[in-house]
Amino acid sequence: MFDTPGPRLFGLPCGSDFATELVAGLRARMKDTPPEALAQVEIYVNSDRMARRLRTVFDAGPACLLPRIRLVTDLADPLTRAALPASIPPLRRRLELTGLVSELLDRAPELAPRAALFDLADSLATLMEEMQGENVSPEVIENLDVSDQSGHWQRALTFLQIVQRYFETDGAPDPQSYARRAMDMRLLQWQATPPQHPVLVAGSTGSRGTTASFMAAVARLPQGAVILPGFDAETPDTVWAQLDDSLTGEDHPQFRFAKLMQALDLSPGDVRSWTDTPPPSPARNRVLSLALRPAPVTHQWLSEGPSLPSLPDAMQDVTLVEATSQRDEALAIALRLRQAVKDGQRAAVITPDRMLTRRVTSALDRWNILPDDSGGTPAQLTPPGRLLRHVAEVFVKPLTAEMLLTLLKHPLTHSGADRGPHLLNTRDLELYIRRNGMPYPQPEPLAKWGETRSRGDWATWVGQQFCGHDHSGKRALTDWIARLVALTESICAGPGVKGSGGLWKEAAGRKLHGVIATLTREAEHGADMSARDFADLLGAMLSREEVRDRDAPHPSILIWGTLEARVMDADLVILASLNEGSWPELPGADPWLNRQMRAKAGLLLPERRIGLSAHDFQQAAGAPEVWMTRSMKSDEAETVPSRWVNRMMNLMRGLPDRNGQQAIEQMQARGNRWLALASASETPITADPAPRPSPAPPAEARPKQLSVTEIKRLVRDPFAIYAKRVLRLKPLDPLMQAPDALMRGILTHKVLEEFVKATQEEPLNLTPDALLALAEQIIGDPEQVPFPTVRALWQARMARIAPWFVETEIDRQAHATPSQYEIKGQATIPALGFTLTATADRIDIDGRGGAHIYDYKTGAAPSAKEQRSFDKQLLLEAAMLDDGGFAPLEPPHVERAVFISLQPSNPKEVLAPLEDAPPEQVWAEFVSLIATYYDPTTGFTARRALQKDNDAGDYDHLARFGEWDVTDAPVKETLT
């Protein structure tokens, strides 16, 4: 096939359809050979996607025998593979390292936090693989000059010594070590008997040491050649000459090609074109080539810029989208993809930003378009992945009501049979828990609930499956996996059903089954671990797997990672999320070696990834039609454009003679058109905002009974009374009652009531110690307060107010004797048929028969002015008591009414203003208030007189607050 001596390097320009041109060039060179000659050709490509694409191009015709297509990561000769020891699965090595790092942290916990266990093991495994791939021995690392950072280096060496044993030649190799051994064996074989058939390496940049060595060897074969993707023939020799130092040039898109040419002792002129087909836009390629020159030579913009073609013509097929938010960016991309479907275009979104791709996929769903995402769905986000992680958490900590309902509602739970009744039972159980509370479900309460509702078998199954799991101690990894699989399968099958329900079905289930099978197979190499460590290990494993459904996606709408940009078989390429930190991605933190040490050791620098991303950008930006998109804000913070976009824009702005500014404006105008369409698609249908409601139901529908605590709401927010008492709506009870002010108030009332009763039986108990002992007994009860931290906090609050309360209680009992606790009362307005109810915390009777009404407040008590205006609880209770509303009490008069504020910072008594508002007056005003709201013309106005504008109500959403404010006049609506 080749008549000239090697080494041979060929290139294809940026923007070329690499697979199509590769096949065209191969067919042209093999046209005069017999048909079987093509079958002898070996082609090594960089990815499975490229291999599939090559087969597709060959299948398009004309008919021929296929060459042998292999991956550069599989270099073992099939005939000599048996001579190589089998490689160790990556998971096994990571499990072994996890156990070793765990032992090290047990001996020296000061080296690193336990939470970093799996991250440390994974980073060690990654470093070891890199050392094997780059042929760097542990001795090289140990001999590095680290005199200026000896403290950090000694800690790092402690961990690095763990992996030293894995470099021994007689041990089983890791995949990277296996690949290098396979390559070395193949190259030795080629030295003895070089292959005479064509051998090609196509589409790889040689970013890994093993791959680069293999490419150099292939280029020297008698019929070997390397075809470089996205080779920039516009780069002058002076720039190529400067790409010789990794520390200064590795972030350049052509750096890897420069290193390969240096290894082969070739110059850029020796790289020939594989085909004569021009790229889609040679002019655009020239612009991008100049824009991406290394920083030290950007002065060449001034000398070479004026010779560029007209920039508006060069960039006529480029659209620049600068969205205000990530949502707008995703929506504009989705609209363009929808247009591509309509026009029959093949379109690809290329970005490393997985969050953006999810937004785009979500936006496309409104048109029933599912893109073919090369990354798929992370396994931990699939239904079986989520369920496995939830079940693993059951082993970690006590089961909460929230965890139980999450598991019961999962779509795979009870999927073996009778899913409908299961969901009905789950709904009823949730309502019961919300209404009656069961923060930490146990088998006994669940069984009792089931018996009362004829659902005993299902409730017993729930208690057996989800409750009572041991959370302490360490277990072997095999035991954890067996427990996880057994419990998950039983949950999915349902009570009395064999099998695993729908757990291992569909693409996600089959993928997860394979992951668990692999983990089971390698579990014997893992160390004993706690439930928390096992849950973390499972999450880490699932996060590395992807699930793809090849049958469902649209064949012409693609989402690629940056590596797939080299395939380049799309009419429209959208380079998305072009912000610094997103594309290129920021290099991850290396806990072992800094940049300088990596350079000395011969390992890859962080800039390598940036250089590869730059090459992917340059190659993709040469497509027939290109979109470049970015969001100017991310999480309310300003973003910085990608360095490549910045360079391109700066170059064009500096070339007014080539109409650079005009080209930029045209690119932005094309993008702004699509942003306007995206905005229009999100604009809601114009409608008048809702008015401030003031519903006026008929008199017979108005509430016939209210409590004294609701009168405050009737004065301030009548709409809330309307929603609660007329519409009979109430907020959904929480799944787990939070340790809030309500719970604290209930328990505090109980403590004080029991304490005061005890002092009546034994006056010597009126001491702070006795009060605190009772508080510990009630508040410290885990069944009353199932939150250890909250129990301690509330008991501490009680300790702060105990001395003050005892001191003032002595004075209270000196003036009156406690008589009634939590006494219920009511008073009626016969003319209206209305009843007012109340529950007084405590009523004392003094020696003259006068009543002393007390109400405990865990927060601040209302001032006298507030009580006079709207907070009339004690005033109304006094009026009710004065009228005999608290039977059997019939005191001659009410001596006083007092709020006992129990704020730890400022406990005090606040008197009700009985002198300014005597009971008769208060009751007359109350009757007038109720009579007003019994008038059918009176509306229940929303947020009529709230104390503060930012006060929130339970029914604000129902009143559509936000579409109006308190300055709007209420609109009365008479209801019938």
Secondary structure, DSSP 8 states (H G I E B T S, - for coil): ---S-S--EEE--TTS-HHHHHHHHHHHHTTTS-HHHHHT-EEEES-HHHHHHHHHHHHTSS-----EEEETT----TTTGGGS-----HHHHHHHHHHHHHHHHHH-GGGS-GGGHHHHHHHHHHHHHHHHHTT--HHHHHTS--GGGHHHHHHHHHHHGGGGGGG-TTS---HHHHHHHHHHHHHHHHHHS---S-EEEES----SHHHHHHHHHHHHSTTEEEEETT--TTS-HHHHHHTT-HHHHTTSTTHHHHHHHHHHT--GGGEEES-----S-HHHHHHHHHHTS-GGGTTHHHHHGGGS--HHHHTTTEEEEEESSHHHHHHHHHHHHHHHHHHT--EEEE-S-HHHHHHHHHHHGGGT---EETT-EEGGGSHHHHHHHHHHHHTTS---HHHHHHHHHSTTTT-SS-HHHHHHHHHHHHHHHHHH--SS--HHHHHHHHHHTT-HHHHHHHHHHHS-----SEE-HHHHHHHHHHHHHHHHH-TT--S-TTTT-HHHHHHHHHHHHHHHHHGGGS--EEHHHHHHHHHHHHHT-EE--TTSS-TTEEEE-GGGGGT---SEEEE---BTBBTTB-----SS--HHHHHHHT---THHHHHHHHHHHHHHTTSSEEEEEEESEETTEE--B-HHHHHHHHHHHT-GGGTHHHHHHHHHHHHHHHHHHHHHHH----------EEEE--GGGS-SEEEHHHHHHHHH-HHHHIIIIIS-------SS--S-HHHHHHHHHHHHHHHHHHHHH-GGG-SHHHHHHHHHHHTT-TTT---HHHHHHHHHHHHHHHHHHHHHHHHHHHHEEEEEEEEEEEEEETTTTEEEEEEEEEEEEETTS-EEEEEEESS----HHHHHHT--HHHHHHHHHHTT-STT---SSEEEEEEEE--TTS-EEEE--TTTS-HHHHHHHHHHHHHHHTSTT----TTSS-SSTT---TTTTTTTTTSS-TTS--EEEE--
